[in-house]
Amino acid sequence: MKIINAFGLAVVVSLTCTAQQREKRRFGPPTVWGPVRTLLVEQAQIIDPNGELSEGPRILLQTIEYNEDGTRKEVNWYAPEGTISRKTIEIYDPDGRLLEARHFSGDGTSQGRMVSLYDSSKRLTEQTIYRSNGSIANKITFAYQNNQRTHESVSYDQNGAVLGRVTGTLDLKTHVMEAVRQTPNQIEKRQSSFTDIPEGQVFQEKVNDNLTQRSLSRPLGPGRVEWIEYNPDGTVKSQQRFESQLDSHGNLVKRVRFIKDKSGDFHPVEVLYWTIEYYGKS
C-alpha cells in the first residue's frame, strides 16, 4: 500500500485543489480526501540547542482508522509515553451524518456515548450524551425555521436533576450564534460570529456584551495562511503563520507553524506529521 507523509495542525484552513473536487471527503474531522484507510499524526517541536534550528523527536499524538466506505472511524489518542490515553469509535450513515460516538479510556473502559437523531430532511434534531452507566448527562434538541436553527441544551446530574440549560439561535446565512446559559447561580449571554471580509475571515465572541475573543484568518498565498488573535482593546495578542503542502489527493503532506517574536520576525516552532495509508494503493 502507498504510504504518504504529511503535516497537520488543529487550525481550519481553506485549501483549494483539483483533488478535493474529484474525490470524496471522509466523514467527520479532520478534513481528509480520498480512500484514506489509516492516518497517523506525530508532532515535532523546533528546538535551538546550539544556535541552529532543528527538529526535536517526533511524538505520536493520534491514529485514525476508517473502514472502506468511511462509515466507521476509530480514533486513538496517545499519552507522551506512547500508550493509548483514550479512544473514540464513530459511526456515520452513508451520507456522512454522525449517528453514534462511543468513548473509551485507554484500557478500553467505556466512558459513555453520544447518539444523534435526524428528521426526514436529514437535519440534526437531537444529540444525547450518555454516561457509562446509561444515565443522560446532556441532551440537545434542534428546531429549524427559514434560515434559523434554534437549540436547547440541558445537562443533568447522575439522578436526572437539571444542572444547567442553554438556549440559542444560529443564523444559517450570517453564521451568527446567540445563546443564553442558565445555572442555579448565574445567567450568561454569549454571542459568536464568523464574518467574511476581503482580507479573510473574522471570528468574534462576546460574553454578557463584553468582547472576549477576536481573531482574523487570512490567506497569504497557495498553502500559506496567517492567524491573528486580538486583545479586547484591539491590540494584537499573538500572530502565527502556517505553511502547507498537499499530496495528489488534496491531503496535507507538510505543515509548519511559525510565530511572530518581539522583533517582528516569524520563526518556526512546531511541525505536525501525517502518515496516510490509502485503500487500493500498492
C-alpha positions in Angstrom: 0.0 0.0 0.0 1.1 3.6 -0.7 2.4 5.5 2.4 2.4 9.3 2.3 3.8 11.5 5.0 2.0 14.7 5.9 1.9 17.5 8.5 -1.3 18.6 10.1 -2.4 21.1 12.7 -5.7 21.9 14.5 -6.4 25.1 12.6 -9.1 25.3 9.9 -7.6 26.5 6.6 -9.3 26.5 3.2 -7.1 25.0 0.6 -8.4 24.6 -3.0 -7.1 21.8 -5.3 -8.5 19.7 -8.1 -8.2 16.6 -5.9 -10.8 18.0 -3.5 -13.2 18.5 -6.4 -12.9 15.0 -7.8 -12.6 12.9 -4.6 -15.0 12.2 -1.7 -14.2 13.6 1.7 -14.0 11.3 4.6 -16.7 11.9 7.2 -16.0 14.0 10.3 -12.9 15.8 11.4 -10.1 16.0 10.4 -10.6 17.0 6.8 -9.1 14.2 4.6 -9.9 13.4 0.9 -9.9 10.1 -1.0 -10.0 6.5 0.2 -8.0 7.0 3.4 -7.5 3.8 5.4 -5.3 5.0 8.3 -3.9 8.3 9.4 -1.0 8.6 11.9 -0.3 12.0 13.5 3.1 12.9 15.1 4.4 16.2 16.4 7.9 17.6 16.5 9.0 20.8 18.2 11.5 23.1 16.6 14.5 23.4 19.1 17.6 25.6 19.1 20.1 23.8 21.3 23.3 25.2 19.7 22.1 28.3 17.9 20.8 26.4 15.0 17.2 25.4 14.5 16.4 21.7 14.3 13.5 19.3 14.8 13.2 17.5 18.1 12.0 13.9 18.4 8.6 13.0 16.9 5.9 12.3 19.4 2.9 10.2 18.5 -0.4 12.1 19.1 -3.1 10.2 17.3 -4.1 7.4 15.0 -7.3 7.2 12.9 -8.6 4.1 11.1 -11.5 4.2 8.6 -13.4 1.3 7.1 -13.6 1.2 3.3 -16.8 3.2 2.9 -15.9 5.6 5.7 -19.0 4.9 7.8 -16.8 3.7 10.8 -13.9 5.6 12.2 -11.7 4.7 15.2 -9.6 7.4 16.8 -6.8 6.7 19.4 -5.1 9.5 21.4 -1.7 8.8 22.9 0.0 9.9 26.2 3.5 11.3 26.0 5.0 7.9 26.9 3.3 6.3 23.8 0.4 4.5 25.5 -3.3 5.0 24.4 -4.9 7.5 26.7 -8.4 7.4 25.2 -10.3 6.1 22.2 -13.4 7.1 20.2 -15.4 4.9 17.7 -17.7 6.9 15.4 -20.5 5.5 13.3 -21.9 7.5 10.3 -24.7 6.9 7.8 -23.8 6.6 4.1 -24.4 10.4 3.7 -21.9 11.3 6.4 -24.2 12.1 9.3 -22.8 11.1 12.6 -25.1 8.5 14.3 -23.1 7.5 17.3 -19.8 8.2 19.0 -18.6 5.8 21.7 -15.9 6.9 24.1 -13.4 4.7 26.0 -10.4 5.2 28.3 -7.0 3.9 27.4 -7.7 0.5 28.9 -10.9 0.1 27.0 -13.3 1.0 29.8 -16.5 2.7 28.5 -16.7 6.4 29.2 -20.1 7.0 27.7 -21.5 7.6 24.2 -23.3 10.3 22.1 -26.3 9.4 19.9 -27.6 11.8 17.1 -31.1 11.8 15.5 -32.2 13.4 12.2 -35.5 14.4 10.7 -36.9 13.4 7.3 -35.0 16.2 5.7 -31.8 14.8 7.2 -31.3 17.7 9.5 -29.9 17.2 13.0 -32.7 17.2 15.6 -31.3 15.7 18.8 -28.0 14.8 20.4 -27.9 12.9 23.7 -24.8 12.2 25.7 -25.0 9.1 28.0 -22.7 8.3 30.9 -21.1 4.9 31.1 -23.9 3.8 33.5 -26.6 4.7 30.9 -27.8 7.9 32.6 -28.2 11.0 30.5 -25.5 13.7 31.0 -26.7 16.1 28.4 -29.4 16.4 25.7 -29.5 19.0 22.9 -32.7 19.4 20.7 -32.7 21.4 17.5 -35.5 23.1 15.5 -35.5 24.9 12.1 -37.4 27.8 10.7 -36.4 29.6 7.5 -32.7 30.4 7.8 -32.5 29.9 11.6 -31.7 26.9 13.8 -32.7 27.0 17.4 -31.4 24.7 20.1 -31.8 23.8 23.7 -29.1 22.0 25.7 -29.9 20.6 29.1 -27.3 19.0 31.4 -28.3 16.5 34.2 -26.7 15.0 37.2 -26.5 11.3 37.9 -30.0 11.3 39.4 -31.6 13.2 36.5 -31.8 16.6 38.2 -31.2 19.6 35.9 -27.8 21.2 36.4 -28.0 23.8 33.7 -29.7 24.9 30.5 -28.5 26.6 27.3 -30.9 28.1 24.7 -29.6 29.6 21.5 -30.2 30.5 17.9 -27.9 30.1 14.9 -28.4 32.2 11.7 -27.5 29.7 9.0 -26.8 32.6 6.5 -24.9 35.0 8.6 -23.2 32.4 10.9 -24.1 34.4 14.0 -24.8 32.3 17.1 -26.6 33.7 20.2 -27.0 31.7 23.3 -28.1 32.1 27.0 -26.7 29.8 29.6 -28.7 29.4 32.9 -27.5 27.7 36.1 -28.8 27.9 39.6 -26.1 30.6 40.3 -25.9 32.7 37.1 -27.2 33.7 33.7 -24.7 34.1 30.9 -25.3 35.6 27.4 -22.9 34.6 24.7 -22.7 35.7 21.0 -20.3 34.4 18.4 -19.9 35.1 14.7 -17.8 34.3 11.6 -17.7 37.1 9.1 -16.1 37.0 5.7 -14.2 40.2 4.7 -11.9 40.9 1.8 -8.8 40.0 3.9 -10.1 36.7 5.1 -12.5 35.6 7.9 -13.1 37.2 11.3 -14.2 35.3 14.4 -15.6 37.2 17.3 -17.2 36.2 20.6 -18.9 38.3 23.3 -19.9 37.2 26.8 -22.5 39.4 28.5 -21.9 42.0 25.8 -18.1 42.1 26.6 -15.7 41.2 23.8 -13.8 38.1 24.9 -12.3 36.8 21.6 -11.5 38.2 18.2 -9.3 36.7 15.5 -8.6 37.0 11.8 -7.6 34.2 9.5 -6.3 35.3 6.1 -4.7 33.6 3.2 -1.2 34.8 2.2 -0.9 32.6 -1.0 -1.0 29.0 -2.0 -0.7 26.8 1.1 0.0 29.8 3.4 -2.3 31.4 5.9 -1.9 33.8 8.8 -3.9 33.8 12.0 -4.0 36.9 14.2 -5.5 37.0 17.7 -6.6 40.3 19.2 -7.0 41.6 22.8 -10.4 43.1 23.7 -8.9 46.6 23.2 -8.0 45.8 19.6 -4.2 45.4 20.0 -2.6 42.2 18.6 -2.3 39.4 21.2 -0.5 36.9 19.0 0.3 36.3 15.4 1.0 33.0 13.7 1.6 31.7 10.2 1.2 28.2 8.7 2.8 26.9 5.6 1.4 23.7 4.0 1.9 21.4 1.1 -0.7 18.9 -0.3 -0.5 15.5 -1.9 -2.2 14.4 -5.1 -5.4 13.6 -3.1 -5.6 17.1 -1.6 -4.4 16.0 1.8 -1.6 17.7 3.8 1.9 16.5 3.2 3.6 19.2 5.3 2.6 22.0 7.6 4.9 24.1 9.7 3.7 26.7 12.4 5.5 30.0 12.7 5.1 32.6 15.5 6.0 36.3 15.4 8.5 37.3 18.0 9.1 40.7 19.7 11.5 41.7 16.9 8.7 41.3 14.3 10.3 38.2 12.7 8.5 34.9 12.2 10.3 31.7 13.2 9.2 28.0 13.1 8.1 26.4 16.4 6.3 23.2 15.6 5.6 20.6 12.9 2.9 18.0 12.8 3.5 15.0 10.5 0.7 12.9 9.0 1.3 9.4 7.6 -1.6 8.4 5.4 -2.3 4.9 4.0 -4.9 4.7 1.2 -7.2 1.8 0.2 -6.4 0.4 -3.2 -2.8 1.6 -3.3 0.1 -0.9 -3.7 
